[in-house]
Amino acid sequence: MILLLLLLTAAFAATTLKTIFSFVTSELFHQPYQEPYLLAALVSHFNVSDTKTNRLIGSGIQYSMGLLFVIGFQTLLNTGWITLSYDSILL
């Protein structure tokens, strides 16, 4: 139970920080780097008519992908495929 809570917290925090970084980058370079809106545009091609629903679905997809990345990373750590060291951080 604690591991699940830790994974969910890590996924939420990492995805939120990545989203903030994307929004700042988008504003600085005047480019559409905002993942929730890009995912919402993708969803709109599937005939979801409400733009608020599109944004919610886009954000849900983004946070789900963040959770999958955290679970995958934790699995790689647990199986020994990767280790946390200063050398691996530089890669």
PDB file of N, CA, C and O in Angstrom:
ATOM      1  N   MET A   1       0.825  -1.200   0.000  1.00  0.00           N
ATOM      2  CA  MET A   1       0.000   0.000   0.000  1.00  0.00           C
ATOM      3  C   MET A   1       0.866   1.258   0.000  1.00  0.00           C
ATOM      4  O   MET A   1       0.580   2.223  -0.709  1.00  0.00           O
ATOM      5  N   ILE A   2       1.923   1.232   0.803  1.00  0.00           N
ATOM      6  CA  ILE A   2       2.807   2.391   0.874  1.00  0.00           C
ATOM      7  C   ILE A   2       3.539   2.580  -0.451  1.00  0.00           C
ATOM      8  O   ILE A   2       3.738   3.708  -0.902  1.00  0.00           O
ATOM      9  N   LEU A   3       3.942   1.459  -1.080  1.00  0.00           N
ATOM     10  CA  LEU A   3       4.623   1.551  -2.378  1.00  0.00           C
ATOM     11  C   LEU A   3       3.707   2.159  -3.427  1.00  0.00           C
ATOM     12  O   LEU A   3       4.149   2.974  -4.236  1.00  0.00           O
ATOM     13  N   LEU A   4       2.439   1.774  -3.425  1.00  0.00           N
ATOM     14  CA  LEU A   4       1.477   2.331  -4.366  1.00  0.00           C
ATOM     15  C   LEU A   4       1.311   3.826  -4.149  1.00  0.00           C
ATOM     16  O   LEU A   4       1.292   4.599  -5.107  1.00  0.00           O
ATOM     17  N   LEU A   5       1.193   4.230  -2.903  1.00  0.00           N
ATOM     18  CA  LEU A   5       1.069   5.652  -2.592  1.00  0.00           C
ATOM     19  C   LEU A   5       2.318   6.418  -3.020  1.00  0.00           C
ATOM     20  O   LEU A   5       2.223   7.528  -3.542  1.00  0.00           O
ATOM     21  N   LEU A   6       3.476   5.825  -2.800  1.00  0.00           N
ATOM     22  CA  LEU A   6       4.731   6.446  -3.211  1.00  0.00           C
ATOM     23  C   LEU A   6       4.810   6.575  -4.728  1.00  0.00           C
ATOM     24  O   LEU A   6       5.226   7.615  -5.241  1.00  0.00           O
ATOM     25  N   LEU A   7       4.415   5.530  -5.449  1.00  0.00           N
ATOM     26  CA  LEU A   7       4.429   5.578  -6.913  1.00  0.00           C
ATOM     27  C   LEU A   7       3.452   6.620  -7.439  1.00  0.00           C
ATOM     28  O   LEU A   7       3.784   7.368  -8.358  1.00  0.00           O
ATOM     29  N   LEU A   8       2.267   6.677  -6.875  1.00  0.00           N
ATOM     30  CA  LEU A   8       1.286   7.673  -7.316  1.00  0.00           C
ATOM     31  C   LEU A   8       1.762   9.094  -7.039  1.00  0.00           C
ATOM     32  O   LEU A   8       1.584   9.983  -7.872  1.00  0.00           O
ATOM     33  N   THR A   9       2.364   9.309  -5.874  1.00  0.00           N
ATOM     34  CA  THR A   9       2.884  10.640  -5.533  1.00  0.00           C
ATOM     35  C   THR A   9       4.024  11.030  -6.469  1.00  0.00           C
ATOM     36  O   THR A   9       4.084  12.163  -6.946  1.00  0.00           O
ATOM     37  N   ALA A  10       4.923  10.089  -6.728  1.00  0.00           N
ATOM     38  CA  ALA A  10       6.045  10.370  -7.630  1.00  0.00           C
ATOM     39  C   ALA A  10       5.547  10.672  -9.038  1.00  0.00           C
ATOM     40  O   ALA A  10       6.037  11.597  -9.685  1.00  0.00           O
ATOM     41  N   ALA A  11       4.582   9.902  -9.513  1.00  0.00           N
ATOM     42  CA  ALA A  11       4.040  10.121 -10.852  1.00  0.00           C
ATOM     43  C   ALA A  11       3.353  11.474 -10.951  1.00  0.00           C
ATOM     44  O   ALA A  11       3.544  12.201 -11.926  1.00  0.00           O
ATOM     45  N   PHE A  12       2.557  11.811  -9.946  1.00  0.00           N
ATOM     46  CA  PHE A  12       1.857  13.093  -9.961  1.00  0.00           C
ATOM     47  C   PHE A  12       2.842  14.251  -9.909  1.00  0.00           C
ATOM     48  O   PHE A  12       2.707  15.209 -10.671  1.00  0.00           O
ATOM     49  N   ALA A  13       3.828  14.178  -9.024  1.00  0.00           N
ATOM     50  CA  ALA A  13       4.806  15.263  -8.884  1.00  0.00           C
ATOM     51  C   ALA A  13       5.643  15.417 -10.150  1.00  0.00           C
ATOM     52  O   ALA A  13       5.848  16.533 -10.627  1.00  0.00           O
ATOM     53  N   ALA A  14       6.125  14.306 -10.692  1.00  0.00           N
ATOM     54  CA  ALA A  14       6.966  14.378 -11.891  1.00  0.00           C
ATOM     55  C   ALA A  14       6.187  14.902 -13.086  1.00  0.00           C
ATOM     56  O   ALA A  14       6.692  15.730 -13.845  1.00  0.00           O
ATOM     57  N   THR A  15       4.962  14.426 -13.257  1.00  0.00           N
ATOM     58  CA  THR A  15       4.148  14.881 -14.382  1.00  0.00           C
ATOM     59  C   THR A  15       3.782  16.345 -14.230  1.00  0.00           C
ATOM     60  O   THR A  15       3.768  17.082 -15.216  1.00  0.00           O
ATOM     61  N   THR A  16       3.488  16.778 -13.020  1.00  0.00           N
ATOM     62  CA  THR A  16       3.161  18.188 -12.790  1.00  0.00           C
ATOM     63  C   THR A  16       4.364  19.079 -13.070  1.00  0.00           C
ATOM     64  O   THR A  16       4.221  20.124 -13.704  1.00  0.00           O
ATOM     65  N   LEU A  17       5.546  18.684 -12.609  1.00  0.00           N
ATOM     66  CA  LEU A  17       6.750  19.475 -12.889  1.00  0.00           C
ATOM     67  C   LEU A  17       7.052  19.518 -14.380  1.00  0.00           C
ATOM     68  O   LEU A  17       7.451  20.558 -14.903  1.00  0.00           O
ATOM     69  N   LYS A  18       6.867  18.401 -15.063  1.00  0.00           N
ATOM     70  CA  LYS A  18       7.088  18.370 -16.509  1.00  0.00           C
ATOM     71  C   LYS A  18       6.083  19.274 -17.222  1.00  0.00           C
ATOM     72  O   LYS A  18       6.427  19.954 -18.189  1.00  0.00           O
ATOM     73  N   THR A  19       4.857  19.277 -16.746  1.00  0.00           N
ATOM     74  CA  THR A  19       3.832  20.126 -17.343  1.00  0.00           C
ATOM     75  C   THR A  19       4.150  21.604 -17.129  1.00  0.00           C
ATOM     76  O   THR A  19       4.008  22.407 -18.051  1.00  0.00           O
ATOM     77  N   ILE A  20       4.575  21.964 -15.935  1.00  0.00           N
ATOM     78  CA  ILE A  20       4.960  23.358 -15.661  1.00  0.00           C
ATOM     79  C   ILE A  20       6.122  23.761 -16.565  1.00  0.00           C
ATOM     80  O   ILE A  20       6.116  24.849 -17.140  1.00  0.00           O
ATOM     81  N   PHE A  21       7.115  22.886 -16.689  1.00  0.00           N
ATOM     82  CA  PHE A  21       8.248  23.170 -17.573  1.00  0.00           C
ATOM     83  C   PHE A  21       7.773  23.373 -19.012  1.00  0.00           C
ATOM     84  O   PHE A  21       8.243  24.281 -19.697  1.00  0.00           O
ATOM     85  N   SER A  22       6.847  22.536 -19.470  1.00  0.00           N
ATOM     86  CA  SER A  22       6.335  22.658 -20.833  1.00  0.00           C
ATOM     87  C   SER A  22       5.575  23.966 -21.034  1.00  0.00           C
ATOM     88  O   SER A  22       5.703  24.606 -22.078  1.00  0.00           O
ATOM     89  N   PHE A  23       4.787  24.363 -20.040  1.00  0.00           N
ATOM     90  CA  PHE A  23       4.042  25.612 -20.159  1.00  0.00           C
ATOM     91  C   PHE A  23       4.997  26.806 -20.193  1.00  0.00           C
ATOM     92  O   PHE A  23       4.786  27.738 -20.969  1.00  0.00           O
ATOM     93  N   VAL A  24       6.041  26.791 -19.366  1.00  0.00           N
ATOM     94  CA  VAL A  24       7.026  27.878 -19.359  1.00  0.00           C
ATOM     95  C   VAL A  24       7.769  27.913 -20.696  1.00  0.00           C
ATOM     96  O   VAL A  24       7.951  28.985 -21.273  1.00  0.00           O
ATOM     97  N   THR A  25       8.195  26.759 -21.187  1.00  0.00           N
ATOM     98  CA  THR A  25       8.888  26.683 -22.469  1.00  0.00           C
ATOM     99  C   THR A  25       7.984  27.170 -23.593  1.00  0.00           C
ATOM    100  O   THR A  25       8.427  27.878 -24.498  1.00  0.00           O
ATOM    101  N   SER A  26       6.725  26.789 -23.529  1.00  0.00           N
ATOM    102  CA  SER A  26       5.771  27.218 -24.540  1.00  0.00           C
ATOM    103  C   SER A  26       5.620  28.735 -24.560  1.00  0.00           C
ATOM    104  O   SER A  26       5.546  29.342 -25.628  1.00  0.00           O
ATOM    105  N   GLU A  27       5.574  29.337 -23.391  1.00  0.00           N
ATOM    106  CA  GLU A  27       5.456  30.796 -23.311  1.00  0.00           C
ATOM    107  C   GLU A  27       6.731  31.489 -23.796  1.00  0.00           C
ATOM    108  O   GLU A  27       6.665  32.508 -24.483  1.00  0.00           O
ATOM    109  N   LEU A  28       7.883  30.936 -23.439  1.00  0.00           N
ATOM    110  CA  LEU A  28       9.150  31.560 -23.827  1.00  0.00           C
ATOM    111  C   LEU A  28       9.383  31.523 -25.332  1.00  0.00           C
ATOM    112  O   LEU A  28       9.861  32.495 -25.918  1.00  0.00           O
ATOM    113  N   PHE A  29       9.046  30.403 -25.949  1.00  0.00           N
ATOM    114  CA  PHE A  29       9.338  30.225 -27.369  1.00  0.00           C
ATOM    115  C   PHE A  29       8.115  30.367 -28.259  1.00  0.00           C
ATOM    116  O   PHE A  29       8.207  30.190 -29.474  1.00  0.00           O
ATOM    117  N   HIS A  30       6.974  30.682 -27.667  1.00  0.00           N
ATOM    118  CA  HIS A  30       5.721  30.878 -28.408  1.00  0.00           C
ATOM    119  C   HIS A  30       5.418  29.688 -29.318  1.00  0.00           C
ATOM    120  O   HIS A  30       5.048  29.852 -30.481  1.00  0.00           O
ATOM    121  N   GLN A  31       5.582  28.497 -28.765  1.00  0.00           N
ATOM    122  CA  GLN A  31       5.297  27.252 -29.481  1.00  0.00           C
ATOM    123  C   GLN A  31       4.344  26.407 -28.646  1.00  0.00           C
ATOM    124  O   GLN A  31       4.325  26.523 -27.420  1.00  0.00           O
ATOM    125  N   PRO A  32       3.557  25.564 -29.295  1.00  0.00           N
ATOM    126  CA  PRO A  32       2.582  24.740 -28.550  1.00  0.00           C
ATOM    127  C   PRO A  32       3.212  23.491 -27.941  1.00  0.00           C
ATOM    128  O   PRO A  32       3.062  22.393 -28.478  1.00  0.00           O
ATOM    129  N   TYR A  33       3.923  23.658 -26.812  1.00  0.00           N
ATOM    130  CA  TYR A  33       4.541  22.526 -26.131  1.00  0.00           C
ATOM    131  C   TYR A  33       3.710  22.030 -24.953  1.00  0.00           C
ATOM    132  O   TYR A  33       4.206  21.253 -24.137  1.00  0.00           O
ATOM    133  N   GLN A  34       2.490  22.455 -24.851  1.00  0.00           N
ATOM    134  CA  GLN A  34       1.658  22.132 -23.690  1.00  0.00           C
ATOM    135  C   GLN A  34       0.952  20.799 -23.937  1.00  0.00           C
ATOM    136  O   GLN A  34      -0.028  20.728 -24.679  1.00  0.00           O
ATOM    137  N   GLU A  35       1.472  19.738 -23.297  1.00  0.00           N
ATOM    138  CA  GLU A  35       0.987  18.390 -23.559  1.00  0.00           C
ATOM    139  C   GLU A  35      -0.510  18.203 -23.360  1.00  0.00           C
ATOM    140  O   GLU A  35      -1.142  17.554 -24.194  1.00  0.00           O
ATOM    141  N   PRO A  36      -1.114  18.738 -22.295  1.00  0.00           N
ATOM    142  CA  PRO A  36      -2.564  18.512 -22.155  1.00  0.00           C
ATOM    143  C   PRO A  36      -3.358  19.047 -23.349  1.00  0.00           C
ATOM    144  O   PRO A  36      -4.335  18.427 -23.771  1.00  0.00           O
ATOM    145  N   TYR A  37      -2.946  20.187 -23.892  1.00  0.00           N
ATOM    146  CA  TYR A  37      -3.663  20.750 -25.030  1.00  0.00           C
ATOM    147  C   TYR A  37      -3.381  19.969 -26.306  1.00  0.00           C
ATOM    148  O   TYR A  37      -4.270  19.802 -27.141  1.00  0.00           O
ATOM    149  N   LEU A  38      -2.149  19.488 -26.463  1.00  0.00           N
ATOM    150  CA  LEU A  38      -1.827  18.675 -27.634  1.00  0.00           C
ATOM    151  C   LEU A  38      -2.584  17.347 -27.588  1.00  0.00           C
ATOM    152  O   LEU A  38      -3.096  16.882 -28.606  1.00  0.00           O
ATOM    153  N   LEU A  39      -2.650  16.747 -26.412  1.00  0.00           N
ATOM    154  CA  LEU A  39      -3.420  15.510 -26.276  1.00  0.00           C
ATOM    155  C   LEU A  39      -4.911  15.770 -26.468  1.00  0.00           C
ATOM    156  O   LEU A  39      -5.623  14.934 -27.026  1.00  0.00           O
ATOM    157  N   ALA A  40      -5.380  16.918 -26.010  1.00  0.00           N
ATOM    158  CA  ALA A  40      -6.789  17.274 -26.213  1.00  0.00           C
ATOM    159  C   ALA A  40      -7.086  17.448 -27.698  1.00  0.00           C
ATOM    160  O   ALA A  40      -8.163  17.074 -28.162  1.00  0.00           O
ATOM    161  N   ALA A  41      -6.138  18.013 -28.447  1.00  0.00           N
ATOM    162  CA  ALA A  41      -6.327  18.149 -29.892  1.00  0.00           C
ATOM    163  C   ALA A  41      -6.398  16.778 -30.542  1.00  0.00           C
ATOM    164  O   ALA A  41      -7.178  16.567 -31.471  1.00  0.00           O
ATOM    165  N   LEU A  42      -5.593  15.854 -30.061  1.00  0.00           N
ATOM    166  CA  LEU A  42      -5.637  14.488 -30.577  1.00  0.00           C
ATOM    167  C   LEU A  42      -6.990  13.855 -30.270  1.00  0.00           C
ATOM    168  O   LEU A  42      -7.574  13.185 -31.122  1.00  0.00           O
ATOM    169  N   VAL A  43      -7.487  14.066 -29.055  1.00  0.00           N
ATOM    170  CA  VAL A  43      -8.773  13.499 -28.657  1.00  0.00           C
ATOM    171  C   VAL A  43      -9.897  14.114 -29.481  1.00  0.00           C
ATOM    172  O   VAL A  43     -10.870  13.431 -29.799  1.00  0.00           O
ATOM    173  N   SER A  44      -9.780  15.390 -29.831  1.00  0.00           N
ATOM    174  CA  SER A  44     -10.849  16.040 -30.584  1.00  0.00           C
ATOM    175  C   SER A  44     -11.043  15.408 -31.954  1.00  0.00           C
ATOM    176  O   SER A  44     -12.114  15.541 -32.546  1.00  0.00           O
ATOM    177  N   HIS A  45     -10.031  14.727 -32.465  1.00  0.00           N
ATOM    178  CA  HIS A  45     -10.178  14.021 -33.741  1.00  0.00           C
ATOM    179  C   HIS A  45     -11.069  12.788 -33.595  1.00  0.00           C
ATOM    180  O   HIS A  45     -11.485  12.206 -34.596  1.00  0.00           O
ATOM    181  N   PHE A  46     -11.363  12.388 -32.367  1.00  0.00           N
ATOM    182  CA  PHE A  46     -12.229  11.249 -32.117  1.00  0.00           C
ATOM    183  C   PHE A  46     -13.651  11.695 -31.788  1.00  0.00           C
ATOM    184  O   PHE A  46     -14.406  10.956 -31.157  1.00  0.00           O
ATOM    185  N   ASN A  47     -14.014  12.904 -32.213  1.00  0.00           N
ATOM    186  CA  ASN A  47     -15.373  13.441 -32.109  1.00  0.00           C
ATOM    187  C   ASN A  47     -15.874  13.602 -30.676  1.00  0.00           C
ATOM    188  O   ASN A  47     -17.044  13.340 -30.401  1.00  0.00           O
ATOM    189  N   VAL A  48     -15.007  14.028 -29.765  1.00  0.00           N
ATOM    190  CA  VAL A  48     -15.457  14.455 -28.438  1.00  0.00           C
ATOM    191  C   VAL A  48     -15.742  15.939 -28.592  1.00  0.00           C
ATOM    192  O   VAL A  48     -14.822  16.728 -28.808  1.00  0.00           O
ATOM    193  N   SER A  49     -17.005  16.326 -28.485  1.00  0.00           N
ATOM    194  CA  SER A  49     -17.390  17.674 -28.897  1.00  0.00           C
ATOM    195  C   SER A  49     -17.052  18.766 -27.888  1.00  0.00           C
ATOM    196  O   SER A  49     -16.792  19.901 -28.289  1.00  0.00           O
ATOM    197  N   ASP A  50     -17.047  18.467 -26.622  1.00  0.00           N
ATOM    198  CA  ASP A  50     -16.846  19.471 -25.587  1.00  0.00           C
ATOM    199  C   ASP A  50     -15.347  19.717 -25.379  1.00  0.00           C
ATOM    200  O   ASP A  50     -14.603  18.773 -25.113  1.00  0.00           O
ATOM    201  N   THR A  51     -14.889  20.984 -25.497  1.00  0.00           N
ATOM    202  CA  THR A  51     -13.468  21.275 -25.340  1.00  0.00           C
ATOM    203  C   THR A  51     -12.998  21.066 -23.905  1.00  0.00           C
ATOM    204  O   THR A  51     -11.852  20.675 -23.680  1.00  0.00           O
ATOM    205  N   LYS A  52     -13.876  21.323 -22.932  1.00  0.00           N
ATOM    206  CA  LYS A  52     -13.496  21.066 -21.532  1.00  0.00           C
ATOM    207  C   LYS A  52     -13.274  19.571 -21.324  1.00  0.00           C
ATOM    208  O   LYS A  52     -12.335  19.167 -20.639  1.00  0.00           O
ATOM    209  N   THR A  53     -14.131  18.764 -21.910  1.00  0.00           N
ATOM    210  CA  THR A  53     -13.962  17.308 -21.827  1.00  0.00           C
ATOM    211  C   THR A  53     -12.669  16.896 -22.500  1.00  0.00           C
ATOM    212  O   THR A  53     -11.954  16.032 -21.993  1.00  0.00           O
ATOM    213  N   ASN A  54     -12.359  17.508 -23.642  1.00  0.00           N
ATOM    214  CA  ASN A  54     -11.098  17.216 -24.334  1.00  0.00           C
ATOM    215  C   ASN A  54      -9.904  17.506 -23.434  1.00  0.00           C
ATOM    216  O   ASN A  54      -8.978  16.699 -23.352  1.00  0.00           O
ATOM    217  N   ARG A  55      -9.920  18.657 -22.757  1.00  0.00           N
ATOM    218  CA  ARG A  55      -8.806  19.015 -21.874  1.00  0.00           C
ATOM    219  C   ARG A  55      -8.691  18.039 -20.704  1.00  0.00           C
ATOM    220  O   ARG A  55      -7.589  17.653 -20.316  1.00  0.00           O
ATOM    221  N   LEU A  56      -9.827  17.648 -20.150  1.00  0.00           N
ATOM    222  CA  LEU A  56      -9.807  16.692 -19.043  1.00  0.00           C
ATOM    223  C   LEU A  56      -9.274  15.338 -19.500  1.00  0.00           C
ATOM    224  O   LEU A  56      -8.479  14.708 -18.803  1.00  0.00           O
ATOM    225  N   ILE A  57      -9.711  14.899 -20.663  1.00  0.00           N
ATOM    226  CA  ILE A  57      -9.219  13.627 -21.199  1.00  0.00           C
ATOM    227  C   ILE A  57      -7.731  13.738 -21.507  1.00  0.00           C
ATOM    228  O   ILE A  57      -6.972  12.814 -21.217  1.00  0.00           O
ATOM    229  N   GLY A  58      -7.304  14.858 -22.091  1.00  0.00           N
ATOM    230  CA  GLY A  58      -5.885  15.077 -22.378  1.00  0.00           C
ATOM    231  C   GLY A  58      -5.036  15.062 -21.125  1.00  0.00           C
ATOM    232  O   GLY A  58      -3.959  14.465 -21.110  1.00  0.00           O
ATOM    233  N   SER A  59      -5.508  15.710 -20.076  1.00  0.00           N
ATOM    234  CA  SER A  59      -4.778  15.697 -18.802  1.00  0.00           C
ATOM    235  C   SER A  59      -4.765  14.309 -18.197  1.00  0.00           C
ATOM    236  O   SER A  59      -3.751  13.884 -17.644  1.00  0.00           O
ATOM    237  N   GLY A  60      -5.875  13.599 -18.294  1.00  0.00           N
ATOM    238  CA  GLY A  60      -5.938  12.233 -17.789  1.00  0.00           C
ATOM    239  C   GLY A  60      -4.962  11.320 -18.509  1.00  0.00           C
ATOM    240  O   GLY A  60      -4.293  10.500 -17.881  1.00  0.00           O
ATOM    241  N   ILE A  61      -4.880  11.460 -19.818  1.00  0.00           N
ATOM    242  CA  ILE A  61      -3.918  10.667 -20.600  1.00  0.00           C
ATOM    243  C   ILE A  61      -2.500  11.009 -20.177  1.00  0.00           C
ATOM    244  O   ILE A  61      -1.664  10.120 -20.011  1.00  0.00           O
ATOM    245  N   GLN A  62      -2.228  12.292 -20.002  1.00  0.00           N
ATOM    246  CA  GLN A  62      -0.876  12.720 -19.630  1.00  0.00           C
ATOM    247  C   GLN A  62      -0.468  12.161 -18.271  1.00  0.00           C
ATOM    248  O   GLN A  62       0.639  11.645 -18.124  1.00  0.00           O
ATOM    249  N   TYR A  63      -1.343  12.257 -17.287  1.00  0.00           N
ATOM    250  CA  TYR A  63      -1.012  11.745 -15.957  1.00  0.00           C
ATOM    251  C   TYR A  63      -0.947  10.214 -15.944  1.00  0.00           C
ATOM    252  O   TYR A  63      -0.162   9.638 -15.192  1.00  0.00           O
ATOM    253  N   SER A  64      -1.758   9.558 -16.761  1.00  0.00           N
ATOM    254  CA  SER A  64      -1.670   8.096 -16.879  1.00  0.00           C
ATOM    255  C   SER A  64      -0.337   7.676 -17.479  1.00  0.00           C
ATOM    256  O   SER A  64       0.273   6.702 -17.039  1.00  0.00           O
ATOM    257  N   MET A  65       0.109   8.415 -18.487  1.00  0.00           N
ATOM    258  CA  MET A  65       1.414   8.120 -19.089  1.00  0.00           C
ATOM    259  C   MET A  65       2.528   8.364 -18.077  1.00  0.00           C
ATOM    260  O   MET A  65       3.495   7.603 -18.033  1.00  0.00           O
ATOM    261  N   GLY A  66       2.407   9.409 -17.267  1.00  0.00           N
ATOM    262  CA  GLY A  66       3.393   9.666 -16.227  1.00  0.00           C
ATOM    263  C   GLY A  66       3.460   8.530 -15.234  1.00  0.00           C
ATOM    264  O   GLY A  66       4.547   8.139 -14.809  1.00  0.00           O
ATOM    265  N   LEU A  67       2.302   7.989 -14.853  1.00  0.00           N
ATOM    266  CA  LEU A  67       2.263   6.855 -13.932  1.00  0.00           C
ATOM    267  C   LEU A  67       2.927   5.628 -14.563  1.00  0.00           C
ATOM    268  O   LEU A  67       3.667   4.908 -13.893  1.00  0.00           O
ATOM    269  N   LEU A  68       2.664   5.391 -15.847  1.00  0.00           N
ATOM    270  CA  LEU A  68       3.295   4.254 -16.531  1.00  0.00           C
ATOM    271  C   LEU A  68       4.810   4.400 -16.580  1.00  0.00           C
ATOM    272  O   LEU A  68       5.531   3.418 -16.404  1.00  0.00           O
ATOM    273  N   PHE A  69       5.300   5.612 -16.815  1.00  0.00           N
ATOM    274  CA  PHE A  69       6.746   5.837 -16.828  1.00  0.00           C
ATOM    275  C   PHE A  69       7.362   5.581 -15.457  1.00  0.00           C
ATOM    276  O   PHE A  69       8.429   4.976 -15.358  1.00  0.00           O
ATOM    277  N   VAL A  70       6.694   6.038 -14.398  1.00  0.00           N
ATOM    278  CA  VAL A  70       7.217   5.817 -13.042  1.00  0.00           C
ATOM    279  C   VAL A  70       7.214   4.329 -12.710  1.00  0.00           C
ATOM    280  O   VAL A  70       8.184   3.827 -12.142  1.00  0.00           O
ATOM    281  N   ILE A  71       6.152   3.622 -13.049  1.00  0.00           N
ATOM    282  CA  ILE A  71       6.096   2.187 -12.798  1.00  0.00           C
ATOM    283  C   ILE A  71       7.182   1.466 -13.595  1.00  0.00           C
ATOM    284  O   ILE A  71       7.839   0.566 -13.074  1.00  0.00           O
ATOM    285  N   GLY A  72       7.371   1.856 -14.850  1.00  0.00           N
ATOM    286  CA  GLY A  72       8.425   1.254 -15.664  1.00  0.00           C
ATOM    287  C   GLY A  72       9.811   1.517 -15.104  1.00  0.00           C
ATOM    288  O   GLY A  72      10.650   0.618 -15.075  1.00  0.00           O
ATOM    289  N   PHE A  73      10.057   2.744 -14.658  1.00  0.00           N
ATOM    290  CA  PHE A  73      11.345   3.094 -14.078  1.00  0.00           C
ATOM    291  C   PHE A  73      11.591   2.308 -12.802  1.00  0.00           C
ATOM    292  O   PHE A  73      12.691   1.801 -12.582  1.00  0.00           O
ATOM    293  N   GLN A  74      10.567   2.204 -11.958  1.00  0.00           N
ATOM    294  CA  GLN A  74      10.702   1.452 -10.717  1.00  0.00           C
ATOM    295  C   GLN A  74      10.948  -0.027 -10.997  1.00  0.00           C
ATOM    296  O   GLN A  74      11.714  -0.674 -10.283  1.00  0.00           O
ATOM    297  N   THR A  75      10.311  -0.556 -12.014  1.00  0.00           N
ATOM    298  CA  THR A  75      10.532  -1.951 -12.400  1.00  0.00           C
ATOM    299  C   THR A  75      11.965  -2.163 -12.863  1.00  0.00           C
ATOM    300  O   THR A  75      12.596  -3.155 -12.496  1.00  0.00           O
ATOM    301  N   LEU A  76      12.486  -1.236 -13.669  1.00  0.00           N
ATOM    302  CA  LEU A  76      13.876  -1.349 -14.107  1.00  0.00           C
ATOM    303  C   LEU A  76      14.843  -1.281 -12.931  1.00  0.00           C
ATOM    304  O   LEU A  76      15.850  -1.988 -12.909  1.00  0.00           O
ATOM    305  N   LEU A  77      14.541  -0.438 -11.961  1.00  0.00           N
ATOM    306  CA  LEU A  77      15.379  -0.365 -10.756  1.00  0.00           C
ATOM    307  C   LEU A  77      15.320  -1.667  -9.955  1.00  0.00           C
ATOM    308  O   LEU A  77      16.351  -2.171  -9.508  1.00  0.00           O
ATOM    309  N   ASN A  78      14.128  -2.203  -9.777  1.00  0.00           N
ATOM    310  CA  ASN A  78      13.957  -3.414  -8.967  1.00  0.00           C
ATOM    311  C   ASN A  78      14.597  -4.644  -9.605  1.00  0.00           C
ATOM    312  O   ASN A  78      15.089  -5.523  -8.898  1.00  0.00           O
ATOM    313  N   THR A  79      14.593  -4.710 -10.930  1.00  0.00           N
ATOM    314  CA  THR A  79      15.166  -5.876 -11.609  1.00  0.00           C
ATOM    315  C   THR A  79      16.667  -5.740 -11.807  1.00  0.00           C
ATOM    316  O   THR A  79      17.326  -6.699 -12.212  1.00  0.00           O
ATOM    317  N   GLY A  80      17.216  -4.568 -11.528  1.00  0.00           N
ATOM    318  CA  GLY A  80      18.649  -4.373 -11.657  1.00  0.00           C
ATOM    319  C   GLY A  80      19.115  -3.967 -13.049  1.00  0.00           C
ATOM    320  O   GLY A  80      20.317  -3.902 -13.304  1.00  0.00           O
ATOM    321  N   TRP A  81      18.187  -3.698 -13.938  1.00  0.00           N
ATOM    322  CA  TRP A  81      18.572  -3.276 -15.293  1.00  0.00           C
ATOM    323  C   TRP A  81      19.250  -1.916 -15.273  1.00  0.00           C
ATOM    324  O   TRP A  81      20.123  -1.637 -16.095  1.00  0.00           O
ATOM    325  N   ILE A  82      18.845  -1.071 -14.331  1.00  0.00           N
ATOM    326  CA  ILE A  82      19.497   0.225 -14.146  1.00  0.00           C
ATOM    327  C   ILE A  82      19.781   0.406 -12.658  1.00  0.00           C
ATOM    328  O   ILE A  82      19.123  -0.199 -11.811  1.00  0.00           O
ATOM    329  N   THR A  83      20.751   1.233 -12.357  1.00  0.00           N
ATOM    330  CA  THR A  83      21.059   1.569 -10.977  1.00  0.00           C
ATOM    331  C   THR A  83      21.135   3.082 -10.872  1.00  0.00           C
ATOM    332  O   THR A  83      21.351   3.776 -11.866  1.00  0.00           O
ATOM    333  N   LEU A  84      20.956   3.581  -9.670  1.00  0.00           N
ATOM    334  CA  LEU A  84      21.088   5.004  -9.438  1.00  0.00           C
ATOM    335  C   LEU A  84      22.496   5.290  -8.971  1.00  0.00           C
ATOM    336  O   LEU A  84      22.901   4.886  -7.881  1.00  0.00           O
ATOM    337  N   SER A  85      23.235   5.988  -9.808  1.00  0.00           N
ATOM    338  CA  SER A  85      24.585   6.406  -9.459  1.00  0.00           C
ATOM    339  C   SER A  85      24.866   7.712 -10.202  1.00  0.00           C
ATOM    340  O   SER A  85      24.106   8.105 -11.087  1.00  0.00           O
ATOM    341  N   TYR A  86      25.938   8.367  -9.845  1.00  0.00           N
ATOM    342  CA  TYR A  86      26.281   9.608 -10.534  1.00  0.00           C
ATOM    343  C   TYR A  86      26.582   9.355 -11.998  1.00  0.00           C
ATOM    344  O   TYR A  86      26.282  10.197 -12.844  1.00  0.00           O
ATOM    345  N   ASP A  87      27.165   8.215 -12.311  1.00  0.00           N
ATOM    346  CA  ASP A  87      27.438   7.893 -13.709  1.00  0.00           C
ATOM    347  C   ASP A  87      26.159   7.717 -14.524  1.00  0.00           C
ATOM    348  O   ASP A  87      26.078   8.191 -15.657  1.00  0.00           O
ATOM    349  N   SER A  88      25.172   7.049 -13.964  1.00  0.00           N
ATOM    350  CA  SER A  88      23.923   6.847 -14.705  1.00  0.00           C
ATOM    351  C   SER A  88      23.121   8.146 -14.822  1.00  0.00           C
ATOM    352  O   SER A  88      22.363   8.319 -15.777  1.00  0.00           O
ATOM    353  N   ILE A  89      23.279   9.041 -13.879  1.00  0.00           N
ATOM    354  CA  ILE A  89      22.576  10.314 -13.967  1.00  0.00           C
ATOM    355  C   ILE A  89      23.097  11.142 -15.139  1.00  0.00           C
ATOM    356  O   ILE A  89      22.330  11.851 -15.790  1.00  0.00           O
ATOM    357  N   LEU A  90      24.385  11.053 -15.404  1.00  0.00           N
ATOM    358  CA  LEU A  90      24.984  11.829 -16.487  1.00  0.00           C
ATOM    359  C   LEU A  90      24.593  11.323 -17.863  1.00  0.00           C
ATOM    360  O   LEU A  90      24.711  12.051 -18.849  1.00  0.00           O
ATOM    361  N   LEU A  91      24.130  10.089 -17.939  1.00  0.00           N
ATOM    362  CA  LEU A  91      23.668   9.554 -19.224  1.00  0.00           C
ATOM    363  C   LEU A  91      22.369  10.175 -19.547  1.00  0.00           C
ATOM    364  O   LEU A  91      21.784   9.876 -20.588  1.00  0.00           O
TER     365      LEU A  91
END
